[in-house]
Each structure stands twice: as structure tokens, then as C-alpha cells.
């Protein structure tokens, strides 16, 4: 894991951001975790790596214009 990355990963309790967010919070859904990770990434100029349910890397997100469009 690079210093400029946040990973959204599945756990037995839900979804977490690693390295751990300040509260070591677990999110109920991957979407909630991704939104929280993107907020931190924008402030700290980080890339967000989103993992699938099985832990494999599924996508890489940045705060580039249009990236957050759903």
C-alpha cells in the first residue's frame, strides 16, 4: 500500500477505510465507505482504491472532475 492511497476494504463487520480513518469506523455499505474515503482523499490529495467483496481491487478513484458522477 502506497502512502498516497486509501483503500476501501470489506471486513466481517462491514466496510473500512485503510489506513484506518481517525475513528476506525466501520461502514454498513461499500458506498458509504467510498464517500467517506473520497472526502478524506480530496482534502489530503490521496487516491482511493476500492476493493470488491472478495478483497480484489475493483477500481481506483481520484478527486478528478467528473469522477464522483453517478
Secondary structure as a PSIPRED ss2 file (coil, helix, strand):
# PSIPRED VFORMAT (PSIPRED V4.0)

   1 X C   1.000  0.000  0.000
   2 X C   1.000  0.000  0.000
   3 X C   1.000  0.000  0.000
   4 X C   1.000  0.000  0.000
   5 X E   0.000  0.000  1.000
   6 X E   0.000  0.000  1.000
   7 X E   0.000  0.000  1.000
   8 X E   0.000  0.000  1.000
   9 X E   0.000  0.000  1.000
  10 X E   0.000  0.000  1.000
  11 X C   1.000  0.000  0.000
  12 X C   1.000  0.000  0.000
  13 X C   1.000  0.000  0.000
  14 X C   1.000  0.000  0.000
  15 X E   0.000  0.000  1.000
  16 X E   0.000  0.000  1.000
  17 X E   0.000  0.000  1.000
  18 X E   0.000  0.000  1.000
  19 X C   1.000  0.000  0.000
  20 X C   1.000  0.000  0.000
  21 X C   1.000  0.000  0.000
  22 X C   1.000  0.000  0.000
  23 X C   1.000  0.000  0.000
  24 X C   1.000  0.000  0.000
  25 X C   1.000  0.000  0.000
  26 X E   0.000  0.000  1.000
  27 X E   0.000  0.000  1.000
  28 X C   1.000  0.000  0.000
  29 X C   1.000  0.000  0.000
  30 X H   0.000  1.000  0.000
  31 X H   0.000  1.000  0.000
  32 X H   0.000  1.000  0.000
  33 X H   0.000  1.000  0.000
  34 X H   0.000  1.000  0.000
  35 X H   0.000  1.000  0.000
  36 X H   0.000  1.000  0.000
  37 X H   0.000  1.000  0.000
  38 X H   0.000  1.000  0.000
  39 X H   0.000  1.000  0.000
  40 X H   0.000  1.000  0.000
  41 X H   0.000  1.000  0.000
  42 X H   0.000  1.000  0.000
  43 X H   0.000  1.000  0.000
  44 X H   0.000  1.000  0.000
  45 X C   1.000  0.000  0.000
  46 X C   1.000  0.000  0.000
  47 X E   0.000  0.000  1.000
  48 X E   0.000  0.000  1.000
  49 X E   0.000  0.000  1.000
  50 X E   0.000  0.000  1.000
  51 X E   0.000  0.000  1.000
  52 X C   1.000  0.000  0.000
  53 X C   1.000  0.000  0.000
  54 X C   1.000  0.000  0.000
  55 X C   1.000  0.000  0.000
  56 X C   1.000  0.000  0.000
  57 X E   0.000  0.000  1.000
  58 X E   0.000  0.000  1.000
  59 X E   0.000  0.000  1.000
  60 X E   0.000  0.000  1.000
  61 X E   0.000  0.000  1.000
  62 X C   1.000  0.000  0.000
  63 X C   1.000  0.000  0.000
  64 X C   1.000  0.000  0.000
  65 X C   1.000  0.000  0.000
  66 X C   1.000  0.000  0.000
  67 X C   1.000  0.000  0.000
  68 X C   1.000  0.000  0.000
  69 X C   1.000  0.000  0.000
  70 X C   1.000  0.000  0.000
